[in-house]
């Protein structure tokens, strides 16, 4: 735990995680303090009331009202085992509302019998019951907000602007504001970020800013072997499957994509009727389950693939090798989310979890096997752009794959680099927390190896991993991305409140659920407009930042344009942190020590594979 001296009154909260109270694991929060700022801490420490030294130190800086607040929250933690709200509040919805309402009507009617029509009491009770019904019905019929109060109470009353994971309240508020018409998107009174904190980042502006033409907001995807190149927006919707998302969420996302002329990645769940209904551009993501192009026993079906891949609405094909939220784990759609329609669409049984294996069966597990499958997909699709999606894991395998591209001349049209910080509702904790390279490091590595191999110009690189703000896009472009994909940011535009119930089928906003009662609050027309506005606003801000840096094209950004504080007294550019790799330097044997060593090992591995095949 760290204390920072301050003369200001700071409204802070201390999140004590993994606090043991006897044998029960609880969460506790301590409300605002004076005279010092308590940074977030974690670990097995006793409840504040059981730590006398810590308690005295804290209470010495608290006013009487602050001590009272602290005592209140400690008491609540001891009673409920946590300080967030009971499950019955978080699960409140239409059914509980109606059941409670009918009971209240019965109570109101009975009061007339018990107290008589001449008494004031029955009328007062009836007025309260009438108000209950009015507020409830009005709330269910409105289309602008979620029909749930538990998470909002926690987020809007308790949570501070820089608190909340994986996205802070300030980040979510930014997405909400950019999704709404005529919403204020400015920040009053300056940044809330600690600019002296290690890890703080900023872009280097120019004394001679310029404007960015609209033509720079798009880029062409497709190499020399691609017959149907695609003109893509620089910001698009990342892969999220129907089934993981509700039908209304898919409809709203795709309609918003059509309005804004950007693409919508289907996720590995396949092409659903809801992806196709509104006519927005699609990137068909094909995972290890081959949903939408599989036989009854789960193998790849070339004929079924060709029938769907040649649809006009399908602009590109993305072969998912791994994803950041659960690399090497495959996919899982819980049984309670599998409807009859999903079962028929995916060719999977009802009543069982739908599991995608962690590996592909359509090609041999070698770089050459993968590249040959890319050729097959390109031919079957009529020459559309074919790409791969990966989260960087073993660096030697990535280098071997890129070496095979350089040697064979067979290259994907794009590579989507997904970061280990990516989100999902279906992965073990360890896979989400401790597997896969973060997006910035993975992006730097992929871009560097492609440049060193001399094939970077033939392949577009797409960055995916907590892209939400214009600055997050700028940073990705500076490190080598051509395009950015975002998933959760677009969910915020739909109204996601980060309730963290994605895997429970109880999403209060109707986004990640198949429950009709919960989905009814998601108005497709209204939410599609918000998706469109968020895309336009975020892309506009990103281009403004590019102009402020004196550039007229985001692809002219370089690592030197973004700075990062690496200690309390030192800052460095990303060029210093991740030195650029010269074009073709690895093939010529002139790369940096780090990259050249990786490349030379890939060459040896390729020679070993060739020798074993000949033997």
Buried (B, 14 or more C-beta within 10 A) or exposed (E): EEBEEEEEEBEBBBBBBEBEBEEEEBBBBBBBBBBBBBEBEEEEBBBBBEBEEBBEEBBEEBEEEBEEBBBEBBEBBBEEEBBBBEEEBBBBBBEEBBEEBEEBBEBBEEBBEEBEEEEEEBBEBBEEBEEBBEEBEEBBEEEEEBBBBBBBBBBEEBBBEBBBEEBBBBBBBBBBBBBBEEEEEEEEEEEEEEEEEEEBBBBEEEEEBEEBEEEBBBBEBBBEBBEBBBEBBBBBBBBBBBBBBBBBBBBBBBBBBBBBBBBBBBBBBBBBEBBBBBEBBBBBBBBBBBBBBBEEEBEBBBEBBBEBBBEEBBBBBBBBBBBBBBBBBBBBBBEBBBBEBBBEBBBBEEEEEBBBEEEBEBBEEBBBEBBBBBEBBBBBBEBBBBBBBBBBBEBEBBBBBBBBBBBEEBBBBBBBBBBBBBBBBBBEEEBBEEBBBBBBBBBBBBBBBBBBBBBBEBBBBBBBBBBBBBBBBBBBBBBBBBBBBBBBBBBBBBBBBBBEBBBBBBBBBBBBBBBEBBBBBBBBEBBBBBBBBBBBBBBBBBBBBBBBBBBBBBBBBBBEBBBBBBEEEEEEBBBEBBBBBBBBBBBEEEBBEEBBEBBBBBBEBBEEBEEEEEE
